[in-house]
Amino acid sequence: GELVGKRILVVDDYAANRLLLRTWLEHWGCAVVEAADGPEALRRYEDAPFDAALLDFQMPGMDGDALAGNLRARHGDRCCP
């Protein structure tokens, strides 16, 4: 399918939500990298680019909206259309 081999960044402060998304995405052939918050997600994104990111928009500290804006500012067209 279209998801096979895609690198997906999953960002959520709840481990159970990350596990659920990881399980589903890996079932569809994705390579999943997890982050528990915005700063960790930014570090993970710097390690290697992703094809897509799934962001929790209600996280303490840097919420998903701020994270998406930060990724757009750092990576322009490579991120977050």
Secondary structure, DSSP 8 states (H G I E B T S, - for coil): -TTTT-EEEEE-S-HHHHHHHHHHHHHTT-EEEEESSHHHHHHHHHHS--SEEEE-SS-SSS-HHHHHHHHHHHHGGGS--
